[in-house]
């Protein structure tokens, strides 16, 4: 069985790869942000990642964030990285500062309504289907 490696060691390797890729492309590596995805990992892993230097964390389920984020160390910026259902917008705005992959106008309108009511103003990333893939057609949402 393979020996488990420390998160700090893995992060150092990721950062080395980012620096190398940025050097090849002429991009400033300081402009790249690493998001630690916490799916299925508990608060202890978030704490370890925080101590290793990760400051941004992504969670893909609102219901998992609702118990995990309060149990974690203070400080991380949380991103909603999974599909967000309209009926979970209110809870998502409570826990996340950034919402990725908003994939429909109806979802965006729901976020706007709840944001107005609650005073939460998350950053929003819009998902655009430039390839025209039917499986990613937002009109079904």
Residue pairs with C-beta under 8 A, 6 or more apart in sequence:
6 52
7 45
7 48
7 49
7 52
8 51
8 52
8 53
11 34
11 49
11 52
11 53
11 54
14 34
15 34
18 29
18 32
18 34
19 29
21 27
22 28
22 29
22 32
23 29
33 56
34 54
34 56
35 54
35 56
35 57
35 58
35 79
35 81
36 46
36 49
36 54
36 56
36 57
36 58
37 57
37 58
37 59
37 60
37 81
38 45
38 46
38 49
38 57
38 58
38 59
38 68
39 58
39 59
39 60
39 61
39 64
42 68
42 71
43 68
43 71
43 72
43 73
46 57
46 68
46 72
46 73
46 76
47 72
47 73
49 57
50 72
50 73
50 75
50 76
54 76
55 75
55 76
55 77
56 76
56 77
56 79
57 76
57 77
57 78
57 79
58 78
58 79
58 80
58 81
58 100
59 65
59 68
59 69
59 78
59 79
59 80
59 81
59 82
59 95
59 96
60 80
60 81
60 82
60 83
61 82
62 80
62 84
62 88
62 91
62 92
62 95
63 88
63 91
65 78
65 80
65 91
65 92
65 95
65 96
66 91
66 95
69 78
69 95
77 97
77 98
78 95
78 96
78 97
78 98
79 96
79 97
79 98
79 99
79 100
80 92
80 95
80 96
80 98
80 99
80 100
80 122
81 100
81 101
82 101
83 101
83 103
84 92
84 99
84 101
84 102
84 107
86 106
86 107
86 110
89 107
89 110
89 111
89 114
90 114
90 118
92 99
92 122
93 111
93 114
93 115
93 118
93 120
93 122
94 118
94 120
96 122
97 122
97 123
98 122
98 123
98 124
98 125
99 111
99 122
99 123
99 124
99 125
100 125
100 127
101 125
101 127
102 108
102 111
102 124
102 125
102 126
102 127
103 126
103 127
103 136
103 138
103 141
104 138
104 139
104 141
105 138
106 141
107 141
108 124
108 126
111 122
111 124
114 120
115 121
115 122
127 136
127 138
129 136
129 137
129 138
